[in-house]
């Protein structure tokens, strides 16, 4: 028998019956379950010995754990045949390397996640959902040493699109899986524990991330701007529920889409979006993954930005980059923050939130003149923008002054909040508000000795007032002051 024949006979067949599954994870699950059941019974859990059809309940628990591990192993091995490797064509073979022991680890995590899902479902019938969520969150926070896996992203569409997207990010950080046409992509995302799924057709591309009913995303759709407020301009989270592009993405911009999808998948693991079963399945937020995805998106935007500026993909990319530059969870340096904010303004400089963040980033980088120019441009755009109604934006100015714990970006956040607040006021009210704000600044402990920053904010208020008066009363520039 030839070597090729031997290899073909001994290699794994994705759709072989259950009896042909690898026994490693199943055997490990049986041993672990037996040890847990025996220990629990010895500690006084006599109910495990309750006979059901002549057999103790504990035996059913062991059998259930073994079968769950076997099914998880089969699902893992089926994924092997559907992985998308960077640079592959539609007709090429997909044979990515599989790390030794990966099936065992994956099977163990699937069994633990399935057990948590079952227990959680029973508990929700016996207790309030709020109390169950609180207990789950507490247990999830205690699992700091539980392994976290790389991103898993499904693609339902041309394999060449998946291959191009996979090339956008380090293969060790993300696994791209092909989902067969006709299958329910959302169901596949839940069944395989994916972090995102891409559904591509000839004229539409939709990207979805896992959703829990009581754990919404911070952003519904990166492709759509949100009503403007201070909290949307300087978000604590940027994770999105979906992306929906009405047009197909050009081939030369597929890597931009790939890095954008990777960032959506990484941020969808935020603790506010995941539950205990997700954590046990390895879906834990990893700052490294988010930073790598952000770096990849920055690289791709710099590379392809001039060629796709103005379309839906460029708009979504600009919004995400701009929001990430102002998001404290990314912990960017001043120079990096400004660089990303400036890059975003080159793609969507006509959006007021983008210019607000540019002004704040320039101020944190000690470039006050350039910051003033960006903030004045933002103020002009904000007058006609879709600002969140019913919100007193001046309250955010006072809150930022009182907090004073945002590092170098702190004074930039105050300037942006002040710009947003003044843009929604009548011109006659600007002077009074500016006087009150400057008075608060002069008595703020963390701004003592920072006269230049106070002078910058005062100059911003006076310039906005002068410009508005000149426009409202049609005064010459010299007399508007």
N, C-alpha and C positions, 0 to 999 in steps of 0.2 A: 504493500500500500504506500502510495506516495505521501510526501510531507504535506502537500496541498490538501489531499483527501483527509489526512488525519486532522489537520487544522480545521477543516470545514465541519468534520464530524464532532469535534470536541468544543467548538465555539458555541456561545450561547445563542439560542433562537428566541427572539423577543416574544413570540406567541406560542411557545410550547406549553403543555398543560401544567397544572399546579404541581404534579408529582415531580416534574423536572426542575423545580426551583432549587436554588442553592440553600443548603441547610444551615449554614453558619448563623445568620440572624435568627432563624426560627429556633435553633437549638439554644442559642444564647438567651432568647426571650423566655423559653421554657425553664431554663435554669434560674434565671433571675426571678421569674414569677413564682417558681417553686420556693425559692428562698424567702421571698417576701410573704407568701401565704403561710409558710411554716413559722416564720418569726412572728407574724401578726397573730396566728392562732395560739402560739406559745405565750404571747403577752396578754391573752385573755379574750381575744375575738372569737368566742365560741360559735358565733353564727356561721363561721366558715365551715363548720362541721355539719351544718344542717343538711340532712339527706334530701336530694331531689332525684326522683326516679332511681333511688337506691344508691346514688353516688353523692359524695359530699360536695357542697357548693364550691369549696376551694379548688376542686379538680376542674370544674367548669371555668373558673377564672384562669387557671393555667392553660387550658386548651384554647380559650379565647385569645390570650396573649400570644400563644404560638401561631395561631392562624393569622392574627393581625400582622405579626412579623413576616410571615410567609407572603401575605398579600403585599405588604410594603416592599419586600424584596423584589417581587415580580414587577411592581410599578417602577421601581428604580431601574431594573434591567430593561424594561420597555423604553424608558427614557434614553438609554444608551443608543438605541437605534434611531432616535429622533433628534439627536443633538445637531446643532448647526455650528460648523466650524468656520472661522473667518476665511474668506477667499475661496470658498467652494462654489461650484457652479450647480445648476439644477440637476445635472446628470452625473455628478461626481459622488464618490463614496464618502461616507461620513464615519470616520473611525477615530474619535478623540480618545486620548489616554484616560484611563480610569485609575484613580489612586487605590492602592491596596487597602483593604479594610473599609472602603467607602460604602459598600453595601451593608456591612454590619452597623456602621454608624448611622446610616440613613434609616435602616430598619428599626433600630432602637429608638431613634427620634420619632419615627412614624407611630410606633406602638405607644410611646409616652403621650404623644399628641392625641391619639385616638382615645386613650384612656381618660385624658383630661376632658376631652369633648363629651364623652359619655357621662362622666361624673358631673360635669357642669350642667348638662341637660337635665339630669335627675334633680340636681340641687335647685335649679330654677323653678321646678314644679313644687318644691317644698318650701322655698324661701323667696324673699323679694329679690328682684333682679339687681337692685342697687347693692344689697349686702353681698350677693354672689360676686358681682363685679369688683367690689372692694377687696374681698378675699383673694380673688384671682390676681388682681394687680399686686397685692402684697406678696403673694407667692412668686409671681413673675419677677418682681424686683429682687427677690432673694436668690434667683437663679443666675447670679453673675458669672459663675463658672461653667454654666451649661454651654455647650458648643454652639456657635453661630455659623451658618453655612454661607457660601457665596450666593450672589443673586441668581435667581432662576426666572427666566423671561421666556414666555411662549410666543410663537409667531404663527399666525394662521394666514397664509398668503404665499406669494412666490418665495421659493427657497433662496433665490438670488438676493431678494431684499433682506431676508434674515442674515445671510452671509455678509452683506455689506454693513448692516448695523452691528453685527458681532465684531467687526474689525475696528470699531470705534473705541473699544475699551479692553483693557488687559483680560485675556481669557481666564486667568486665575481668579478674577473677581466676579465673573458672570458666566452662567451657562445658558445658552440659547437653545430652546427646544422647538421642534416643528410640531404644530397641531394640524391633524388631517382635516381637509375641507369637509364641511358638513357636520362636524362635531360642535357641540355647544362650548364655545371658548370660555365662557364664564364658569361652567361646570368643570372644565379641564383645569382652570386656574385653581379652583377650590380643591379638586381631587389631587392634583400634583403639588399643591403648595407653592404655586408660582407667585412671584412678587409683582408681576405685570404680564399682560398679554396684549399683543399687537394683532389687530384684525385688519387686514389690508385687502382692498378690492381695486378694481380698475380706476374708480373715481373717488375713493374715500378711504381714509385711514383712521381707525379708532384705537386708542390705547387705554386700557382699563387697569386699575390697581385694585387689590382686595378691599372690600368694604364690609364693615360691620354696622348693623342698623343704628347702634347707639354710639358709634365712633366715627363721625364724619371726617372728611379731609379738611385741611385748612383752606384749600382752594378747590372749587368744583371743577374748573377746566382752565388749564394754562392758556388755552387758545382764546379765552374771553377775558377782557379786563373786568376787574371788580369795581363796585362803587367805591369812590375814593374816600379814605379816611386816614387818620394818622396810623391806625393799626394795620391798615393794608399797605401803607407806604413803608412801614418798619415792622414787618411781621416777626412773630416768634417762631413760626413754622411756615414752610412753603410747600408741603406735600399736597399733591393734587389727587382728585378722584379719577379723573380721566383727561384725555386729550382727544379732540375730534377735529380732524382736518377734512375740509370739504373737497379738497383737490388732492390728487396723487402727488407724492413727493418725487422730485426728479432724482435720477440715479446718482448724480454728482453730489446730492445733499443727503443721501441715505445715512452717511456716517454722522451727520449732525442729528438726524432723527434718532439714531442708535444711542448716542450719548445723552440725548434728552430723555429717552425711554429709561436708560440706566439710572439717571438721576431721579426720575419719577419712582422707579422701583426701590431705590435706596432710601428715599425720604418716606415712602409708604410704610416703612418699618418703624416709624416713630412710635414711641410708647403709647401715645394717645390714640393710635390707630390699631394696635395689636392687642390680642388677649393672651391668656395662658397657653392655649393650644398652639397659637402661632409661635410663642416663645419656645415651647418644647419642640416644635418642628424646625427650629433653627432660624426663624424669622425675627432676629433681634437687630435693633438699630446699631449700626457700626459706623462711627464717624469716618473711619478710613474709606469705607465704600462711598459715602456721600461726597467726601473730598475728592476722591479719584474720579467719580462721575462728573463732578463740577469742573475739575481740571480738564477732563476730556471734552466737555462741552465748550469750555473756553478755547481750547486748541482748535476744535472744529469750526467754531464761529469765526475765529481769526482767519482760518484757512479759506472758508467758503463764504464768509460774510458778504464781501462785495458782489458775489455772483447771485445770491438769492435774497438780497435785501428787498423788503416790501411785501413779501408773501406771508401766508399764515405761519409757516415754520419759522421764519425770521422774527415775526412778532412774538410768537410763543417763546422762542429762545431769548429774545431781548428781555421780556418780562421776567423770566426765571432768573437770568443772570443778574438783572437789576435787583430783584427781590433778595437773591442770595447775598449780594454785596452788602445789603443793609440788615441781614438776619444775624443776630448775635450768636446763634448756635454754631455758625461756621467758623467763628473766631479767626477772621482774616486780618492780616497786617494792614496798616493804613495804605501802603503803596499798592498792595494787591487789591484791596477794596476799591481804590480809585481806578485802577486799571480795568477791573471788571465793569464798574459803573460806566466808565467812559466807552468801553466796548459796546455795552447795551445801548447807550445813547446814540451811537452811530447806526444802530439798526432800527431804533424806535424813539428817536429824539423828539417826536411830536406828542409823546404821551407825558402828561404832567407828573405822574408818579416817578417815571424814569428820571426826569430832570430834577425833581426834589432830592432823589437819592444821589444824583451827581453832585448837587450843591453840598449836601452833607458830607459826601466823601472828599470833596475838594477842601472843605473846611477842616476836616480831621487830618488832612495832609498839609495843613498850614498854608494853603493857597487861597487867601481870603478874597482877593479881587476876582479870581475865576469862580469862586463859590458864589459871590454876590451876583455875577452875571447869570449863572445857572438858576439861582433862586428867583431872580426877577423874570426870567423867561418862564419858569414854572408858574409864577403868580399870574402872569398874563393868560396862560393856558387854563389855569384853575377856575377862572371866572366863568367860563363857558363849559366846564367839564361836568361830568355826572358825579357830583360829590354826594356822599351818603347824607340823606336829609335827617333832620331832627337831632343832630349831634352838635354839642357846643365844643367846637374845636379848640377854643381858648383854654378849656380845662386841661387839655393835653399839654399845653405850654406850661401851665403851672405844675402839672404832675412831673414833667421832665425836669423842671427847675428844682422841685423838691426831692426827686429821686437822686440825681447826680451820681449815678453808679454805672455809667455806660462808657467809661474809658474815653479814649480820644474822640469817639464818635458822639459823645454826649452833647457838646456844643453844637454840632451839626444837626443833631436831632431836634434841639431847641429851635434852631434857625428854620428848619423845615416845618416844624409844628407852627411856628409863628407865621411863616409865609402862608400856610394853608388857612390859618385862622383869619389873617388880614384879608385874604382874597375873597372871603365870604361876607365881609363887613361893608356897611355904607362908608363912603369916603369920610364923612364927618365924624365917624366913631373911631377911625384908625388912630388919631392922635391920642385920644384918651386911653385906649387899650395899650398903645405903645408906652405911654408914660407909666402905667401901672406895671407893665412887664419889666421895664428897665428898673423901676424902683425895687421890685422883688429880686432882680438879679443882683443889685448892689448890696442887698442884705442876705444873700445866699452864702453860706459858709464855704461851700466847695468852689465858689467863684471868687473868693477873696484873693486879691493880688492878680487877677486875670483881667485887668482893665482893657486890654486889647480886644478880648472876646466880647466884653460888654459894649465897647465902642463899635465893634462890627455889627452886633445885633441892633444897636441904636441907628447905625447908618442904614441897615436894611429897612427898618421901620420908616425912617424919614424918606428914603428913596421911593418906597412903595407909595407912601402918602403923596409925595410930590408928583409922581407919575399919574396916580389916579386923579388928583385934583386937576392936573393939566388936561386930562382926557375928558373929565366930566364938565368942567367949566370952560373948556376950549381956550386955556391960557397959554401964552407963550412959555417956552421951557424956562426962561429966566425968571418969570413972574409966578410960576407954579409953586415955588417954594414959599 
